[in-house]
Amino acid sequence: PSSAYYDFVIVGGGTSGLVVANRLSELNNITVAVIEAGESTLNNFNVSNVMGYSTAFGTQIDWAYQTVNQTYAGGLKQTVRAGKALGGTSTINGMSYTRAEDVQIDNWEAVGNKGWNWKNLFEYYKKSEGFQVPTEDQIADGANYNASYHGMNGPLKVGWPTSMTNSSFFPVLRQTFEKLGVQYNSDANGGKMVGFTVHPDTIDREMNVREDAARAYYWPYEARSNLKIISNTRANKIIWANATQGEAVAVGVEATNAYGTQSIYANKEIILSAGALRSPALLELSGVGNPVILGEYGIPVKVNITTVGENLQDQTNNGLSWEGIDTLTGLATFSILPSVNQLYGNNVTALESYVKSNLITYAKTVSTASNGAVKESDLLEAFNLQYDLIFKSQVPYAEVVFSPGDQSFAVEYWPLLPFSRGSIHIQSANPSVLPAINPNYFMFDQDVEAQVTVAQYIRKALGTAPLNSLVRNEVFPGLDVLPANASSSTWDSWIKANYRTNYHPVGTNSMLPREKGGVVSPELKVYGTKNLRIVDASILPFQLCGHLTSTLYAVAERASDLIKESHLI
Ligand code: FDA
């Protein structure tokens, strides 16, 4: 067994971890190590190919986590993809770059996280971004932007693909949705997302490759001698100082690779960036969590925080497809983000009072499912905020994505703010055993109902001119399987038999005041510890309407400044 010493040790060289590694190692008197279970994908075509979405699934760079059987969703397991590579999940994701609704980020501050609001985070979205202004051809195909929303000098290249979906597709969608009352949004990245939009991607347009976190934040800086990447190495747990009083002091990380197990020491801090599905497990393996769960595996309690691994929030995705008349090529980045009023029209009042009257039941059910680890009153506050976002602020209620192809026309969708809540916990004290993931998909009927409404809305849109001129019959599921007047139980079983996760898990180490069930403080420090932080999707207290990476890059940029400030460096 060997050991090594650094100022900062980061666990997980993924989307968020590499941002922090980059910003801390800007200071050449500071040493930084990154422990990453995966390896470089710089020469992996499944990663770089901008048309290669899904080709990396099931390969060695995909953790392919399995959930536990999903009780409310037909009983089967789901595969939750996540990147096992330098660059993390940004190496296998869909590359969509959409941020969040401003009021959603403002809610972080409203619940007690001072300084976390849209105005502050907006500067960090821009700091991370290297926006590539669209070409004339791209503008003709629908690319558009408001320059004041974008950063031009950040490390992360953001723009439209070289080959966008061509010709008349953009005006056809625009006209169709305007008829349905959804207006064109020329740039959804300024904090107002509702509408029809042609969003940018994380792409390096000149090179025509995916822009993942490693390409943006690591490879251009790999020559820094104070930045060490320890790849193909799994972190097992935190090593603590021997103190028995006061805050717990993290001194290092125990890690295992092909050569054995070693200790990697940190003089200043340890930062967990292993993602929403792993950082809580690392806390539990290190004795931070719910004493009941730690006790089951004989792990001594270092810090008692019952909510570690709770508050898991994900979305569910379904798709329909039609026979297409034309062949449309190129990478499509067309999204409809309708509000609840736009989706439900006159029926919205009934829905609003139904949801309102159920919030207490939702809070009770989730609290009970957590065996009381999450308090009902904290959940009720969160559900009330979510209700207000949907019905008062009118944030997007769903995202609908169009992917026209070779005489086929696929449409995917996901309701953005489900009420279901789950958890993730270790199921062994052995760090090589993966945690038990239970998102509780479709825990509440309302989350199924949202799926049905969006699917019916898509059918309506595909039957509306001029979009209806691009398609023939519905191929999947087809009207024979799911007739226009299908009963709600037919819809229910179709949705549960065909859904997949939308791969947006958040919340499992929520940033909230400790008395409200938080795991990390507004400085992203784990409560009860002196020098252990978390920077990844697990700290987002609530689900977002945007895809996650843009916000994670911004959060990690801000976190890096907070870390530097606290050490006066
Ligand atoms: P991330 O997963 O990036 O990093 C965690 C890292 O920790 C990984 O590299 C992992 O190997 C490592 N690790 C874990 N355990 C470890 C251990 N014990 N020891 C050492 N290392 C360990 N978002 C978006 O903005 N646009 C999109 O189009 C999509 N599409 C999409 C598709 C698919 C298929 C997925 C799976 C996800 C998306 N997303 C997305 C979501 C987005 O990509 C995701 O939320 C972020 O990349 C997560 O970033 P994190 O930093 O939280 O974890």
Residues whose N, C-alpha, C, O or C-beta is under 5 A from the ligand:
A	BS01	FDA	V11 G12 G13 G14 T15 S16 G17 I35 E36 A37 G38 R81 A82 G83 K84 A85 G87 G88 T89 S90 I92 N93 G94 M95 S96 T233 R234 A235 S273 A274 G275 A276 R278 Y503 D536 A537 H547 L548 T549 S550
